[in-house]
C-alpha cells in the first residue's frame, strides 16, 4: 500500500521542481527578452521620429507651394476667365470659406461670379425624392424635356435656369447686338421673358427649401463650380454623394463647363470626388481646394474645360496631373478665342481694366 506520506512527498517534489524551473527559466530568459524588447522599442521610436520629420517636411513643402501659388496667381490667372460668368454651387456641408476663396480666384482670373446657389440637405435627402421630382415637373418650362429620376430632373431644370443662352452678337463685354425689337438695355422682350421664367424656376426651388440663392444667377452661367461637402459634414454621406453626382452631371449637360472641387479628403475612400471619378464623368474634378495652390488649380481647370473635355486634376487616384497640361492661355472677351489669337495684348482692354480697377489693382 502506498501511504499518505508517499503522496505528500510526491506533491512537494512536483511543486519544488516547478519552482526551480520557473526561477531558472526567468533568470536565463530575462536578459535576452529585455534586450529584444528594448531593441524593438528603439526601432519604433526611430520610425516615429522619421515619420514626424517627413510629415513636418511635407507640411513645409505644402506651405511653400501655397506661397508660390499666391505669388504667381495674378500672372497665371490673368484673363483666363475673361468674359465668363460663373455660378458657384455649394453642396450641403461645403466649407463657406472654400466657396468664398474660389469665388475670389474666379474674379482674379477676370471672370464674373454672377451668383451663388447653396444646395440644402433637403435636396439631397433620398426620402424627399418624390417631392423633388414633382416640384421639378411643376416648375419646368418644358416638362416634356424632363427625363430620368427625380434628381436628374431637378438637376436638368436647375441647369436650364442657370445657363446663359447667348443671342447673336451677345457678349458680356462690348455692345449687345439684337434684332429689330429692343428694350431699353438693348435686349429683346423675349429675352427678358426668358430671364423672368428662369428666375421663377429658381425662386420656386428656393421656396420649396431645396436651394438658397445669392445674386442673380438666372440665365447667367457660362460655367459652374460645385464645391463638395467638407469631410464628415452633413452632406458627406453615401446617399448625398449619389444625389450630388447626378446633379453635377445634369449641370454639365445643361450649362457646359463644370468643375466639381473638393478638398484632398474628398478624393479618398468614400469621398464625393472619388465617387465621381469612378463614374468617368464629362465634367472636371479637382481634389486640392481649400488651400491657395488648389484654388488656383481649380480655376485653371475650369479655364481648360472651356475649350475641351473634362479631366481629373490633383493628387488623388485617377488624375491626369496636378494641373492642366498645357496650361490654358488668356482669353479676350468678345472674340471667343483663347490665347494671343483672341486679340493679343493690344486688343481692347477697357472692360478688363475696369474689372481690375474695381478690385483695386493697377
C-alpha positions in Angstrom: 0.0 0.0 0.0 1.2 3.5 -0.8 0.6 5.5 2.3 -0.2 9.2 2.7 3.3 10.3 3.3 4.3 9.0 -0.1 1.7 11.1 -1.8 2.7 14.2 0.2 6.4 13.7 -0.7 5.4 13.4 -4.4 3.3 16.5 -4.4 6.1 18.5 -2.6 8.6 17.3 -5.1 6.4 18.3 -8.1 6.0 21.9 -6.7 9.6 22.1 -5.9 10.6 21.2 -9.4 8.1 23.8 -10.8 9.6 26.5 -8.6 13.2 25.6 -9.6 12.2 25.6 -13.2 10.5 29.0 -13.0 13.5 30.5 -11.3 16.0 29.1 -13.7 13.8 30.0 -16.8 13.2 33.5 -15.7 16.9 34.1 -14.9 18.1 32.6 -18.2 15.4 34.4 -20.4 15.3 37.7 -18.7 18.3 39.4 -20.4 17.6 38.2 -24.0 13.9 39.1 -23.7 14.7 42.6 -22.3 17.3 43.2 -25.0 14.8 42.2 -27.7 12.1 44.5 -26.3 14.5 47.4 -25.9 15.7 47.0 -29.5 12.2 46.9 -30.9 11.3 49.9 -28.9 14.3 51.8 -30.2 13.4 50.9 -33.8 9.8 52.0 -33.3 10.9 55.3 -31.7 13.2 55.9 -34.7 10.5 55.1 -37.2 8.2 57.5 -35.4 10.8 60.3 -35.5 11.3 59.7 -39.2 7.6 59.9 -39.9 7.3 63.0 -37.9 10.2 64.6 -39.7 8.6 63.6 -43.1 5.2 65.0 -42.0 6.8 68.3 -41.0 8.7 68.5 -44.2 5.6 67.8 -46.2 3.8 70.5 -44.4 6.6 73.0 -45.1 6.6 72.0 -48.8 2.8 72.4 -48.9 3.0 75.8 -47.3 5.8 76.8 -49.7 3.7 75.7 -52.7 0.8 77.8 -51.4 3.1 80.8 -51.0 4.4 80.2 -54.5 0.9 79.9 -55.9 -0.1 83.2 -54.2 2.9 85.0 -55.6 2.2 83.9 -59.2 -1.6 83.7 -59.2 -2.1 87.2 -60.7 0.1 86.3 -63.7 -1.1 82.7 -64.0 -4.8 83.5 -63.8 -4.8 86.8 -65.7 -7.7 86.8 -68.3 -8.1 83.0 -68.0 -11.8 83.5 -67.4 -12.2 86.9 -69.1 -15.9 87.4 -70.0 -17.0 84.2 -68.4 -20.0 84.2 -66.0 -19.5 81.7 -63.2 -22.2 80.4 -60.8 -20.8 79.0 -57.5 -22.8 76.0 -56.3 -22.2 74.9 -52.7 -23.2 71.3 -51.7 -24.7 70.8 -48.3 -21.8 70.9 -45.8 -19.4 72.7 -48.1 -17.0 75.0 -46.3 -18.1 78.6 -46.8 -14.5 79.8 -46.6 -13.6 77.5 -49.5 -16.5 78.8 -51.6 -15.5 82.4 -51.0 -11.9 81.7 -51.7 -12.7 80.1 -55.0 -15.0 83.0 -56.0 -12.2 85.4 -55.3 -9.9 83.4 -57.6 -12.5 83.4 -60.3 -12.5 87.2 -60.2 -8.8 87.3 -60.1 -8.9 85.4 -63.4 -11.2 88.2 -64.7 -14.3 86.0 -64.6 -17.6 87.3 -63.1 -19.2 85.5 -60.2 -22.8 86.1 -61.3 -24.5 84.3 -58.4 -24.3 81.5 -55.9 -26.6 78.5 -55.3 -26.5 76.7 -52.0 -28.0 73.2 -52.2 -29.8 72.3 -49.0 -29.8 69.0 -47.1 -33.5 68.5 -48.1 -32.5 68.4 -51.8 -30.0 65.5 -51.3 -32.2 63.6 -48.8 -33.3 60.4 -50.6 -36.6 60.4 -48.6 -37.5 63.6 -50.4 -37.1 62.2 -53.9 -40.9 62.2 -54.7 -41.3 65.9 -53.6 -38.2 66.9 -55.5 -39.3 65.2 -58.7 -42.8 66.6 -58.6 -41.5 70.2 -57.9 -39.2 69.9 -60.9 -42.1 68.8 -63.1 -44.3 71.6 -61.8 -41.9 74.5 -62.4 -40.4 73.1 -65.7 -40.8 75.5 -68.7 -40.9 72.4 -70.9 -42.0 69.4 -68.9 -41.7 67.1 -71.9 -37.9 67.6 -71.8 -37.6 66.2 -68.3 -36.4 62.6 -68.1 -34.7 60.3 -65.6 -35.1 60.1 -61.9 -36.2 62.9 -59.6 -32.7 64.3 -59.1 -31.8 64.1 -62.7 -35.0 66.1 -63.5 -34.3 68.7 -60.8 -30.6 69.0 -61.9 -31.6 69.4 -65.5 -34.2 72.1 -64.7 -31.7 73.9 -62.4 -29.1 73.8 -65.1 -31.5 75.2 -67.7 -32.5 78.0 -65.3 -28.8 78.9 -64.7 -27.4 78.5 -68.3 -26.6 81.7 -70.1 -28.0 81.5 -73.6 -26.3 84.0 -75.8 -28.1 85.7 -78.7 -26.3 86.7 -81.9 -23.5 89.1 -81.0 -24.1 88.8 -77.3 -21.1 89.0 -75.1 -20.5 90.1 -71.5 -18.2 92.7 -72.8 -18.9 95.1 -75.6 -22.3 96.1 -77.0 -25.3 93.7 -77.3 -26.5 93.2 -80.9 -30.1 92.0 -81.2 -33.0 92.2 -83.7 -35.4 94.9 -84.6 -37.3 95.0 -81.3 -35.2 96.0 -78.4 -35.8 97.0 -74.8 -34.0 99.9 -73.1 -30.9 97.8 -72.4 -30.6 96.5 -75.9 -32.3 93.2 -75.3 -35.4 91.7 -76.8 -38.7 91.4 -74.9 -38.5 87.7 -75.4 -35.1 87.5 -73.7 -36.4 89.4 -70.7 -39.3 87.0 -70.5 -36.9 84.1 -70.5 -35.0 85.7 -67.7 -38.1 86.1 -65.7 -39.1 82.4 -66.3 -35.7 81.2 -65.3 -35.8 83.4 -62.2 -39.2 82.0 -61.3 -37.9 78.4 -61.5 -35.0 79.2 -59.1 -37.5 81.1 -56.8 -39.7 78.0 -56.8 -36.8 75.8 -55.8 -35.9 78.2 -53.1 -39.4 78.4 -51.7 -39.5 74.6 -51.7 -36.5 74.6 -49.4 -34.2 72.9 -52.0 -31.8 75.8 -52.6 -30.7 79.2 -51.2 -29.8 81.9 -53.7 -27.4 84.8 -53.7 -27.0 87.3 -56.5 -28.9 86.9 -59.8 -27.8 83.6 -61.3 -30.8 83.1 -63.6 -29.6 82.5 -67.2 -26.2 84.0 -66.2 -23.9 80.9 -66.1 -21.3 80.2 -68.7 -19.7 77.8 -66.3 -20.2 76.3 -62.9 -18.0 75.4 -59.9 -19.6 72.9 -57.5 -17.9 72.8 -54.1 -18.0 69.4 -52.5 -19.0 68.8 -48.8 -16.3 69.1 -46.2 -15.1 65.8 -44.7 -17.5 64.5 -42.1 -20.2 67.1 -42.7 -23.9 66.5 -43.0 -23.6 66.3 -46.8 -20.6 63.9 -46.7 -22.7 60.7 -46.9 -23.1 58.0 -49.4 -26.7 58.9 -50.1 -25.9 62.6 -50.6 -22.9 61.7 -52.9 -25.2 59.7 -55.2 -27.6 62.6 -55.5 -24.8 65.2 -55.9 -23.0 63.3 -58.7 -26.4 63.1 -60.5 -26.9 66.9 -60.1 -23.4 67.8 -61.2 -23.8 65.7 -64.4 -27.1 67.4 -65.2 -25.5 70.8 -64.7 -22.6 69.9 -67.0 -25.2 68.8 -69.7 -27.2 72.0 -69.5 -24.7 74.7 -68.7 -21.4 73.3 -70.1 -18.0 73.7 -68.4 -18.4 72.4 -64.9 -15.8 71.7 -62.1 -16.5 69.6 -59.0 -14.0 70.9 -56.5 -13.2 69.2 -53.2 -10.5 69.0 -50.5 -7.9 66.3 -50.6 -10.0 64.1 -48.3 -12.8 64.1 -50.9 -10.6 62.0 -53.2 -10.1 59.3 -50.6 -12.2 56.3 -50.0 -15.9 57.3 -49.5 -15.3 60.8 -50.8 -17.5 62.6 -53.3 -14.7 63.4 -55.7 -13.6 59.8 -55.6 -17.1 58.6 -56.3 -17.5 61.0 -59.2 -14.2 59.9 -60.8 -15.2 56.3 -60.6 -18.1 57.2 -63.0 -15.7 58.8 -65.5 -17.8 61.9 -65.8 -17.8 64.5 -68.6 -17.2 67.3 -66.0 -13.8 68.2 -64.4 -12.8 67.2 -60.9 -10.2 68.8 -58.6 -9.2 67.5 -55.2 -6.9 70.2 -53.8 -9.2 73.1 -52.9 -9.2 74.7 -49.5 -5.6 76.0 -49.9 -4.2 78.6 -52.3 -2.5 76.2 -54.6 -5.6 74.1 -55.0 -7.9 77.1 -55.5 -5.6 78.3 -58.3 -5.6 74.9 -59.9 -9.4 74.7 -59.8 -9.7 77.9 -61.7 -7.1 76.8 -64.3 -9.1 73.5 -64.6 -12.2 75.5 -65.3 -10.5 77.6 -67.9 -9.1 74.5 -69.5 -12.6 72.9 -69.7 -14.0 76.0 -71.6 -12.3 74.7 -74.7 -12.0 71.0 -74.1 -13.3 67.9 -72.3 -13.4 67.5 -68.5 -10.5 65.8 -66.7 -9.3 65.0 -63.2 -6.6 67.1 -61.5 -5.0 67.0 -58.1 -3.2 64.3 -56.1 -5.9 61.6 -55.7 -6.4 58.3 -57.7 -7.2 58.6 -61.3 -5.9 62.1 -62.0 -4.2 63.1 -65.3 -2.0 65.5 -63.5 -1.8 68.1 -60.7 -2.5 70.9 -63.2 -3.8 71.1 -66.8 -1.1 70.5 -69.3 -0.7 72.6 -71.3 -1.9 75.5 -69.1 -4.8 77.5 -70.5 -3.8 80.8 -72.1 -5.6 84.2 -71.6 -9.0 84.8 -73.1 -10.2 88.1 -74.7 -14.0 88.6 -74.1 -16.0 89.2 -77.2 -13.5 87.4 -79.5 -14.5 83.8 -78.5 -10.9 82.7 -78.8 -8.2 81.8 -76.3 -4.6 82.9 -76.2 -2.9 85.5 -78.4 -5.1 84.8 -81.4 -8.0 86.2 -79.4 -6.8 89.8 -79.9 -3.5 89.9 -78.1 -2.3 92.4 -75.5 -3.1 95.2 -78.0 -6.8 94.4 -78.1 -9.4 96.4 -76.4 -8.8 96.0 -72.7 -11.3 98.6 -71.4 -13.6 96.1 -69.7 -10.7 94.1 -68.4 -9.1 97.3 -67.0 -12.3 98.4 -65.4 -12.7 95.0 -63.7 -9.2 95.1 -62.4 -9.6 98.7 -61.2 -12.8 97.6 -59.3 -10.7 95.1 -57.4 -8.2 97.8 -56.6 -5.5 96.6 -59.0 -3.2 98.8 -61.0 
